[in-house]
Each structure stands twice: as structure tokens, then as C-alpha cells.
């Protein structure tokens, strides 16, 4: 009788544990914070419900100019009556200002995503986009970068450790972050770009993952691998996703960047195949997709318009209205009307 009772108790405990276990893919970091795990599940549930979450990036110039900080969101609000749910920032410039804004926006109920326009490992001073982020970087320098103990590797460590210190401020406040460093790695235009094979970009990604997860314990990060839609343009090409993918054990979500209205179905479908059930997303976009496009490219978890692209050079008010008033587009709602009366 006691044995039977014991077995029944064990079965009940097993069923209880199974009922609380998420049905979605587990985070790649087994020590991820409860808040980050909840956000990841929320994103999977949103896709399952046929929805896509809206996002807006804010660049370094907007961060330092209060009069332009809300310009993109104001255009969206004027066109549609809606506000993007995800707030995007960049660790390449004015880092403490970016962190301060991220904390403020999270407290208003926004989801946070961060990227990093990184200097080369031995660059010094303020980040210069053209000569540093897009500066020359030889194969020999790349080999030094990925070899522990070299000056190049130590320079890289110093830079990633500095950024980690800022991201820890968000961890300390229990703020989960969609972290998408070294974006557009399959393109020709960044120093970390177009490095194929296991000793190429995949190795750099794993180096950062190891440093941030196992050394800095930044367990609030959701790891977003963010490529560019493959394209064949002289001196501006982007190549097959798979040539730069570090593997599903190091990636929570796979994103792509789409500009110039390049809405190929393959950009969506190839991410699904590569991710093997992981989330996919539109990390950056210029022209917004039409509702019809999203009917067939319907597994993207979120889309993020790049800063400045809400204006008429890229998107008309009518295009913003069509996207943001679409029933399946998820937007921001104030946590309370008093605190957010300016919305």
C-alpha cells in the first residue's frame, strides 16, 4: 500500500512539473532570468497567436537631442494613433544615456532591444562609423582577434567588458534585453562582416556569448543573431545566412534586416529552416511591409523601423497607418494613464 501511495505521489509531482514547463524552446542560457524567460515565452505566444510586435530604433543623434528623440514615434502616433511596443537602442555611442533611456522606457511598459555598432578592437576614442565600424580589418587581424593572449584579442576583451558593465545596470533592475550585437554579419560593410566558416563570424559570436554568459553572467540577455536579407549588389552584397550561423545552441532568435522594399519570401523562409523552431524577426527595416506581405511572411515575431525611416522618404503616413492599425500588429499600451498622459 505504501509503495502504491508513493508511486501515485511521484506521478502527481511529475504531472505538476510537466504542466508548468514551457512548451516553447528553452533559452540557450540555462541560467536565464525569470524575466527574460517570460519575455521569450511571450514572443513565442505572440507568433503562435498570429501577431507581430512593433518596434522603433533610436540612434545616437536622437539620444542627445530631446527635440528629435520622439520624432519617429510621434510620426507613427500621428499616422495611426499607435506607439511601438519595443524600444531600440545602440551601445555604440553615449552608452549611459542609452541605458538611462532604456530604464525609463521599460518602466513605461516597453520591451527593450539593444544592438552595438562596435569599433575595431584597437580603435580608441569616440566611435566613428565610417572609419571604425566600417574600417578595414585584415584576415591576419581576424586571426589575432580570435586567438586568446594577443593584443588584438585583449583589445576586444576590453571593449566587450566595458559594454557588459552598462548592460549589468539593466540586469540589476531585472530588465530583459533582446541583445543583437554584430548585426548584418553576412554583408560586406562592417569589419566583422563576411567572415565565413567556423573560424569566421561564428567564432566571434561564441566568444562574446561565452564572455557574457559564463564570465559576466548577463543572464537577462536573449540572444538575437541578426543578419541582412541576402542580396547581390556590387560592393554591397549580403550572402547566405547559413555561412555565418553559429548554431541553434547559441541563438534564441534569428533576425534579418530588410531595406529597399526587398520583401522576398525567401528571406523569411530561410530563417525558419535555419532556426529549427527558434523565433525569427525583422531586426531592422526601412520601408514597412504591406499587410499583404505579412500574410505570407507570418512568422516574424517583431519588426523594427530604423531611425529616421518613418518620414516620407521611406514611408508615407498611409503605409504606417496600414501597418500599425492592422489587427495583428501589437503596439504599446500605457501602464497607467496618469503616468503616461503625454501619450
Secondary structure, 3 states (H helix, E strand, C coil): CHHHHHHHHHHHHHHHHHHHCCCCCCCCCCCCCHHHHHHHHHHHHHHHCCCEEEEEECCHHHHCCHHHHCHHHHHHHHHHCCCECEEEEECCCCHHHHHHHHHHHHHCCCEEEEEECCCCCCCCCCCCHHHHHCCCCCHHHHHHHCCCCCHHHHHHHHHHHHHHHHHHHHHHCCCCEEEEECCCCCECCCCCCCCCCCCCHHHHHHHHHHHHHHHCCCCCEEEEEEEECCECCCCCCECCHHHHCCCHHHCCEEEEEECCCCCCHHHHHHHHHHHCCCEEEEEEECCCCCHHHHHHCCCEEEEEECCCCCCCCCCCHHHHHHHHCCCCEEECCCCCCCCCCCC
